[in-house]
Amino acid sequence: MAGNTNKSDKPVASTEATAVLPGKTVVGWQGVRFSLPPEWNVTGFSLDRDNGYVRVDSPGTATMSVQVRWSNAAKPEQGPPTPYYMFAPYFRKLLKRPAPPVPKTDLRQTLDRILKDAAKEAKKSGRAPFECQTRPEKAEGLNDERIAMGFTWTGAGRGQGKIWRCSTCNRVVMAQVVGLQKDHNQIGAVASQLFATFQDHSVDGNDLWALYDLQAEVPTEFHLAAHRVMSGHLHLAFARGAERILIDRWGLANVALKRFKLQEWFERNAQCATAKMTHSNAEVNGHKAIVATGVLPLAARLTAMKECKGSMRPFPTRYTGGAWHCEEQNKLFSVQVLHNAKTEGLWDQVAGKCHCH
Protein backbone atom coordinates (compact mmCIF):
# COMPACT_ATOMS: atom_id res chain seq x y z
CA MET A 1 0.00 0.00 0.00
CA ALA A 2 1.25 3.48 -0.82
CA GLY A 3 0.27 7.08 -0.26
CA ASN A 4 -0.16 9.56 2.58
CA THR A 5 -2.41 9.14 5.58
CA ASN A 6 -3.01 10.86 8.89
CA LYS A 7 -3.51 7.68 10.91
CA SER A 8 -1.63 4.43 11.26
CA ASP A 9 -4.64 2.08 11.06
CA LYS A 10 -5.56 2.96 7.50
CA PRO A 11 -7.74 0.49 5.57
CA VAL A 12 -6.03 -2.25 3.62
CA ALA A 13 -8.32 -4.37 1.48
CA SER A 14 -7.60 -8.07 1.64
CA THR A 15 -6.67 -9.80 -1.59
CA GLU A 16 -7.65 -13.22 -0.28
CA ALA A 17 -10.89 -13.64 -2.21
CA THR A 18 -12.54 -16.04 -4.58
CA ALA A 19 -11.13 -15.35 -8.04
CA VAL A 20 -13.37 -14.40 -10.92
CA LEU A 21 -13.96 -17.43 -13.10
CA PRO A 22 -12.38 -16.72 -16.51
CA GLY A 23 -14.46 -17.47 -19.58
CA LYS A 24 -17.67 -17.97 -17.59
CA THR A 25 -20.74 -16.01 -16.59
CA VAL A 26 -20.99 -16.03 -12.80
CA VAL A 27 -24.42 -15.36 -11.29
CA GLY A 28 -25.10 -14.70 -7.62
CA TRP A 29 -28.36 -13.49 -6.15
CA GLN A 30 -30.04 -13.79 -2.72
CA GLY A 31 -27.69 -16.56 -1.59
CA VAL A 32 -27.93 -18.58 -4.84
CA ARG A 33 -24.86 -18.84 -7.04
CA PHE A 34 -23.88 -20.72 -10.21
CA SER A 35 -21.88 -20.31 -13.42
CA LEU A 36 -22.83 -20.52 -17.09
CA PRO A 37 -21.07 -20.19 -20.47
CA PRO A 38 -19.65 -16.76 -21.41
CA GLU A 39 -21.84 -13.77 -22.31
CA TRP A 40 -25.09 -14.96 -20.71
CA ASN A 41 -27.09 -12.08 -19.20
CA VAL A 42 -29.33 -11.73 -16.14
CA THR A 43 -32.71 -10.54 -17.45
CA GLY A 44 -34.95 -10.95 -14.41
CA PHE A 45 -34.77 -11.34 -10.66
CA SER A 46 -36.81 -10.97 -7.49
CA LEU A 47 -36.10 -8.95 -4.37
CA ASP A 48 -37.47 -11.60 -2.00
CA ARG A 49 -34.88 -13.82 -0.35
CA ASP A 50 -37.31 -16.46 0.93
CA ASN A 51 -39.42 -16.91 -2.21
CA GLY A 52 -37.63 -15.69 -5.30
CA TYR A 53 -36.35 -16.29 -8.78
CA VAL A 54 -33.63 -15.32 -11.22
CA ARG A 55 -33.55 -15.70 -15.00
CA VAL A 56 -30.48 -15.66 -17.25
CA ASP A 57 -30.67 -15.61 -21.06
CA SER A 58 -28.18 -16.89 -23.61
CA PRO A 59 -26.37 -14.36 -25.84
CA GLY A 60 -27.37 -13.41 -29.36
CA THR A 61 -30.94 -14.37 -30.23
CA ALA A 62 -31.42 -15.74 -26.69
CA THR A 63 -33.17 -18.97 -27.67
CA MET A 64 -32.16 -20.54 -24.34
CA SER A 65 -32.62 -19.41 -20.77
CA VAL A 66 -31.86 -20.62 -17.26
CA GLN A 67 -34.75 -20.24 -14.86
CA VAL A 68 -34.24 -20.68 -11.12
CA ARG A 69 -36.93 -20.47 -8.45
CA TRP A 70 -36.60 -21.09 -4.74
CA SER A 71 -38.64 -20.99 -1.56
CA ASN A 72 -37.85 -21.35 2.11
CA ALA A 73 -39.58 -24.45 3.48
CA ALA A 74 -39.14 -23.08 7.00
CA LYS A 75 -41.04 -19.89 6.03
CA PRO A 76 -44.01 -20.89 3.89
CA GLU A 77 -45.77 -18.17 1.93
CA GLN A 78 -48.53 -16.57 3.95
CA GLY A 79 -50.47 -13.35 4.41
CA PRO A 80 -49.34 -10.36 6.47
CA PRO A 81 -47.24 -11.55 9.44
CA THR A 82 -49.03 -11.80 12.77
CA PRO A 83 -47.44 -10.56 16.03
CA TYR A 84 -46.92 -14.20 17.05
CA TYR A 85 -45.14 -15.00 13.78
CA MET A 86 -42.85 -11.97 14.21
CA PHE A 87 -41.90 -12.43 17.87
CA ALA A 88 -41.99 -16.21 18.32
CA PRO A 89 -38.33 -16.67 17.21
CA TYR A 90 -37.13 -14.15 19.83
CA PHE A 91 -39.07 -15.86 22.65
CA ARG A 92 -37.77 -19.27 21.60
CA LYS A 93 -34.20 -17.94 21.69
CA LEU A 94 -34.79 -16.27 25.07
CA LEU A 95 -36.28 -19.44 26.57
CA LYS A 96 -33.71 -21.65 24.80
CA ARG A 97 -36.40 -23.69 23.10
CA PRO A 98 -35.80 -25.39 19.77
CA ALA A 99 -37.50 -24.14 16.65
CA PRO A 100 -40.47 -26.21 15.44
CA PRO A 101 -39.55 -28.90 12.92
CA VAL A 102 -39.60 -27.83 9.29
CA PRO A 103 -42.41 -29.62 7.42
CA LYS A 104 -41.21 -32.07 4.81
CA THR A 105 -41.61 -31.07 1.18
CA ASP A 106 -43.15 -33.55 -1.23
CA LEU A 107 -40.88 -32.94 -4.22
CA ARG A 108 -42.86 -35.13 -6.60
CA GLN A 109 -46.12 -33.43 -5.72
CA THR A 110 -44.53 -30.00 -6.14
CA LEU A 111 -42.96 -30.93 -9.48
CA ASP A 112 -46.15 -32.59 -10.75
CA ARG A 113 -48.08 -29.41 -10.00
CA ILE A 114 -45.56 -27.29 -11.92
CA LEU A 115 -45.47 -29.65 -14.90
CA LYS A 116 -49.26 -29.89 -14.91
CA ASP A 117 -49.48 -26.10 -15.24
CA ALA A 118 -46.93 -26.22 -18.06
CA ALA A 119 -48.97 -28.90 -19.83
CA LYS A 120 -52.09 -26.71 -19.63
CA GLU A 121 -50.23 -23.81 -21.20
CA ALA A 122 -48.88 -26.07 -23.96
CA LYS A 123 -52.38 -27.36 -24.67
CA LYS A 124 -53.72 -23.82 -24.98
CA SER A 125 -51.01 -22.91 -27.49
CA GLY A 126 -51.76 -26.01 -29.57
CA ARG A 127 -48.24 -26.06 -30.99
CA ALA A 128 -47.02 -29.45 -29.85
CA PRO A 129 -48.04 -32.16 -27.36
CA PHE A 130 -46.48 -31.78 -23.92
CA GLU A 131 -44.47 -34.76 -22.66
CA CYS A 132 -42.34 -35.03 -19.53
CA GLN A 133 -40.16 -37.55 -17.76
CA THR A 134 -39.06 -37.53 -14.13
CA ARG A 135 -36.31 -39.45 -12.39
CA PRO A 136 -36.46 -41.03 -8.93
CA GLU A 137 -35.34 -39.03 -5.90
CA LYS A 138 -31.70 -39.34 -4.90
CA ALA A 139 -29.34 -37.81 -2.36
CA GLU A 140 -26.79 -35.26 -3.61
CA GLY A 141 -24.21 -32.88 -2.21
CA LEU A 142 -20.95 -33.32 -0.31
CA ASN A 143 -22.84 -34.58 2.73
CA ASP A 144 -25.98 -35.83 0.98
CA GLU A 145 -27.73 -32.68 2.17
CA ARG A 146 -29.93 -32.52 -0.92
CA ILE A 147 -32.80 -34.78 -1.96
CA ALA A 148 -33.24 -34.14 -5.67
CA MET A 149 -35.34 -35.18 -8.65
CA GLY A 150 -34.33 -34.62 -12.26
CA PHE A 151 -36.82 -34.01 -15.07
CA THR A 152 -37.04 -33.29 -18.79
CA TRP A 153 -39.93 -32.07 -20.89
CA THR A 154 -40.79 -31.33 -24.51
CA GLY A 155 -43.61 -29.31 -26.01
CA ALA A 156 -43.47 -25.99 -27.77
CA GLY A 157 -39.86 -26.05 -26.60
CA ARG A 158 -37.62 -28.28 -24.53
CA GLY A 159 -36.35 -28.19 -20.96
CA GLN A 160 -34.03 -30.06 -18.63
CA GLY A 161 -33.97 -29.39 -14.93
CA LYS A 162 -33.95 -30.49 -11.35
CA ILE A 163 -35.87 -29.84 -8.15
CA TRP A 164 -34.40 -30.40 -4.70
CA ARG A 165 -34.68 -29.70 -1.01
CA CYS A 166 -31.53 -28.73 0.91
CA SER A 167 -31.52 -29.79 4.56
CA THR A 168 -28.81 -27.23 5.39
CA CYS A 169 -30.67 -24.06 4.34
CA ASN A 170 -34.23 -25.51 4.07
CA ARG A 171 -34.55 -24.14 0.55
CA VAL A 172 -36.62 -25.88 -2.10
CA VAL A 173 -35.04 -25.03 -5.46
CA MET A 174 -36.20 -25.71 -8.98
CA ALA A 175 -33.71 -24.91 -11.75
CA GLN A 176 -34.04 -25.66 -15.43
CA VAL A 177 -32.54 -24.85 -18.80
CA VAL A 178 -35.19 -24.05 -21.42
CA GLY A 179 -34.78 -23.73 -25.16
CA LEU A 180 -36.07 -24.68 -28.58
CA GLN A 181 -36.30 -28.23 -29.90
CA LYS A 182 -33.16 -27.65 -31.95
CA ASP A 183 -31.20 -26.71 -28.80
CA HIS A 184 -31.23 -30.27 -27.44
CA ASN A 185 -27.44 -30.75 -27.19
CA GLN A 186 -26.74 -27.24 -25.94
CA ILE A 187 -29.42 -27.54 -23.25
CA GLY A 188 -27.75 -30.67 -21.91
CA ALA A 189 -24.31 -29.03 -21.84
CA VAL A 190 -25.56 -25.89 -20.09
CA ALA A 191 -27.56 -27.94 -17.56
CA SER A 192 -24.46 -29.96 -16.76
CA GLN A 193 -22.47 -26.78 -16.01
CA LEU A 194 -25.36 -25.21 -14.09
CA PHE A 195 -25.82 -28.11 -11.67
CA ALA A 196 -22.11 -28.79 -11.27
CA THR A 197 -21.56 -25.25 -9.94
CA PHE A 198 -24.87 -24.56 -8.17
CA GLN A 199 -24.84 -23.48 -4.51
CA ASP A 200 -28.09 -22.68 -2.71
CA HIS A 201 -26.56 -21.24 0.46
CA SER A 202 -23.38 -19.62 1.71
CA VAL A 203 -20.54 -21.82 2.93
CA ASP A 204 -18.35 -19.04 4.39
CA GLY A 205 -20.81 -16.52 5.81
CA ASN A 206 -20.86 -14.36 2.65
CA ASP A 207 -23.42 -14.14 -0.13
CA LEU A 208 -22.16 -13.68 -3.66
CA TRP A 209 -23.93 -10.91 -5.59
CA ALA A 210 -22.89 -11.27 -9.23
CA LEU A 211 -24.61 -9.88 -12.28
CA TYR A 212 -23.26 -8.34 -15.46
CA ASP A 213 -19.63 -7.39 -14.79
CA LEU A 214 -19.81 -7.08 -11.00
CA GLN A 215 -18.98 -9.74 -8.42
CA ALA A 216 -19.15 -8.81 -4.76
CA GLU A 217 -19.41 -10.77 -1.53
CA VAL A 218 -21.44 -9.38 1.36
CA PRO A 219 -21.98 -10.89 4.83
CA THR A 220 -25.13 -13.03 4.78
CA GLU A 221 -26.84 -11.11 7.59
CA PHE A 222 -27.06 -8.03 5.33
CA HIS A 223 -30.16 -7.97 3.13
CA LEU A 224 -30.68 -6.18 -0.18
CA ALA A 225 -32.42 -2.89 0.66
CA ALA A 226 -32.29 -1.05 -2.68
CA HIS A 227 -30.92 -1.44 -6.19
CA ARG A 228 -30.55 0.36 -9.51
CA VAL A 229 -29.64 -1.58 -12.63
CA MET A 230 -28.82 0.57 -15.65
CA SER A 231 -26.38 0.19 -18.52
CA GLY A 232 -24.10 2.90 -17.17
CA HIS A 233 -24.66 2.47 -13.44
CA LEU A 234 -25.19 -0.56 -11.20
CA HIS A 235 -26.05 0.15 -7.55
CA LEU A 236 -26.66 -2.37 -4.74
CA ALA A 237 -27.46 -1.24 -1.19
CA PHE A 238 -27.44 -3.70 1.72
CA ALA A 239 -28.77 -3.18 5.24
CA ARG A 240 -28.23 -4.75 8.66
CA GLY A 241 -30.33 -2.70 11.03
CA ALA A 242 -29.16 0.87 10.38
CA GLU A 243 -25.74 -0.20 9.04
CA ARG A 244 -25.31 0.05 5.27
CA ILE A 245 -23.05 -1.37 2.58
CA LEU A 246 -23.23 0.45 -0.76
CA ILE A 247 -21.62 -1.02 -3.87
CA ASP A 248 -21.57 0.89 -7.17
CA ARG A 249 -20.20 0.34 -10.65
CA TRP A 250 -20.12 3.09 -13.32
CA GLY A 251 -19.27 2.72 -17.00
CA LEU A 252 -17.27 5.02 -19.29
CA ALA A 253 -14.66 5.78 -16.65
CA ASN A 254 -12.43 7.51 -19.21
CA VAL A 255 -15.12 10.17 -19.79
CA ALA A 256 -15.60 10.87 -16.06
CA LEU A 257 -11.86 10.99 -15.36
CA LYS A 258 -11.30 13.56 -18.11
CA ARG A 259 -13.28 16.06 -16.02
CA PHE A 260 -12.33 15.00 -12.49
CA LYS A 261 -9.55 13.32 -10.61
CA LEU A 262 -10.61 10.05 -8.95
CA GLN A 263 -10.85 11.64 -5.50
CA GLU A 264 -12.89 14.59 -6.80
CA TRP A 265 -15.23 12.26 -8.63
CA PHE A 266 -15.68 10.11 -5.52
CA GLU A 267 -16.41 13.11 -3.29
CA ARG A 268 -19.16 14.14 -5.70
CA ASN A 269 -20.75 10.66 -5.63
CA ALA A 270 -20.17 9.64 -2.00
CA GLN A 271 -23.05 8.96 0.35
CA CYS A 272 -21.95 11.79 2.66
CA ALA A 273 -19.44 14.65 2.72
CA THR A 274 -15.90 13.26 2.87
CA ALA A 275 -13.74 16.36 2.29
CA LYS A 276 -12.87 16.73 6.00
CA MET A 277 -12.30 13.01 6.60
CA THR A 278 -9.01 11.16 6.74
CA HIS A 279 -7.86 10.16 3.24
CA SER A 280 -5.53 7.28 2.41
CA ASN A 281 -4.64 4.85 -0.36
CA ALA A 282 -5.28 1.12 -0.52
CA GLU A 283 -4.87 -1.65 -3.06
CA VAL A 284 -8.01 -3.49 -4.13
CA ASN A 285 -7.42 -6.52 -6.32
CA GLY A 286 -4.46 -4.91 -8.04
CA HIS A 287 -5.97 -1.43 -8.37
CA LYS A 288 -5.01 1.70 -6.46
CA ALA A 289 -8.00 2.88 -4.45
CA ILE A 290 -8.59 6.16 -2.63
CA VAL A 291 -10.24 5.71 0.78
CA ALA A 292 -11.99 8.14 3.15
CA THR A 293 -12.65 7.34 6.82
CA GLY A 294 -14.20 9.41 9.57
CA VAL A 295 -17.11 10.16 11.84
CA LEU A 296 -20.50 9.80 10.17
CA PRO A 297 -21.96 13.32 9.68
CA LEU A 298 -25.07 14.30 11.64
CA ALA A 299 -27.29 14.40 8.56
CA ALA A 300 -26.31 10.85 7.64
CA ARG A 301 -26.96 9.69 11.22
CA LEU A 302 -30.44 11.19 11.15
CA THR A 303 -31.15 9.40 7.86
CA ALA A 304 -29.89 6.13 9.33
CA MET A 305 -32.14 6.65 12.36
CA LYS A 306 -35.17 6.92 10.07
CA GLU A 307 -34.16 3.81 8.15
CA CYS A 308 -33.34 1.54 11.10
CA LYS A 309 -37.05 0.93 11.82
CA GLY A 310 -36.60 0.12 15.49
CA SER A 311 -33.68 -2.28 15.00
CA MET A 312 -31.79 -3.15 18.19
CA ARG A 313 -28.49 -3.55 16.35
CA PRO A 314 -25.62 -1.11 17.06
CA PHE A 315 -26.17 2.26 15.39
CA PRO A 316 -23.68 3.42 12.69
CA THR A 317 -21.39 6.23 13.81
CA ARG A 318 -18.49 5.78 11.37
CA TYR A 319 -18.01 6.02 7.61
CA THR A 320 -15.52 4.23 5.39
CA GLY A 321 -15.70 4.59 1.62
CA GLY A 322 -13.39 4.12 -1.30
CA ALA A 323 -13.24 4.01 -5.08
CA TRP A 324 -10.94 2.68 -7.79
CA HIS A 325 -10.58 2.74 -11.55
CA CYS A 326 -10.52 -0.56 -13.44
CA GLU A 327 -8.71 0.26 -16.67
CA GLU A 328 -9.27 -3.24 -18.04
CA GLN A 329 -13.04 -2.68 -18.03
CA ASN A 330 -13.00 1.13 -18.31
CA LYS A 331 -15.23 1.29 -15.23
CA LEU A 332 -15.26 2.95 -11.82
CA PHE A 333 -16.10 0.98 -8.69
CA SER A 334 -16.86 2.14 -5.17
CA VAL A 335 -17.65 0.50 -1.84
CA GLN A 336 -19.06 2.55 1.04
CA VAL A 337 -19.84 1.35 4.55
CA LEU A 338 -21.84 3.07 7.29
CA HIS A 339 -20.82 1.16 10.40
CA ASN A 340 -20.00 1.38 14.10
CA ALA A 341 -16.82 0.86 16.09
CA LYS A 342 -17.45 -2.88 16.50
CA THR A 343 -17.42 -3.45 12.72
CA GLU A 344 -14.38 -1.31 11.90
CA GLY A 345 -12.96 -3.81 9.39
CA LEU A 346 -16.14 -4.20 7.36
CA TRP A 347 -14.90 -2.09 4.42
CA ASP A 348 -11.75 -4.20 4.07
CA GLN A 349 -13.85 -7.37 4.12
CA VAL A 350 -16.23 -6.23 1.38
CA ALA A 351 -13.82 -4.28 -0.86
CA GLY A 352 -11.32 -7.14 -0.82
CA LYS A 353 -13.98 -9.43 -2.30
CA CYS A 354 -15.39 -6.99 -4.86
CA HIS A 355 -14.04 -8.11 -8.23
CA CYS A 356 -14.06 -6.10 -11.42
CA HIS A 357 -12.07 -8.21 -13.91
Secondary structure, DSSP 8 states (H G I E B T S, - for coil): --S--SSSS-------S----TTSEEEEETTEEEEESTT-EEEEE-S-SSEEEEEEE-STT---EEEEEEEETTS---SS--HHHHHHHHHHHHTT----------HHHHHHHHHHHHHHHHHHHTSS--EEEE---EEESTTS-EEEEEEEEESSSEEEEEEEEETTT-EEEEEEEEE-GGGHHHHHHHHHHHHHH-BSS-SSSEEEEEETTEEEEEETT-EEEEEEE-SSEEEEEEEETTEEEEEEEES-HHHHHHHS-HHHHHHHHSSS--TTSEEEEEEETTEEEEEEEEE--HHHHHHHHHHSTT--S----EEEEEEEEETTTTEEEEEEEEE-GGGTTHHHHHHTTEE--
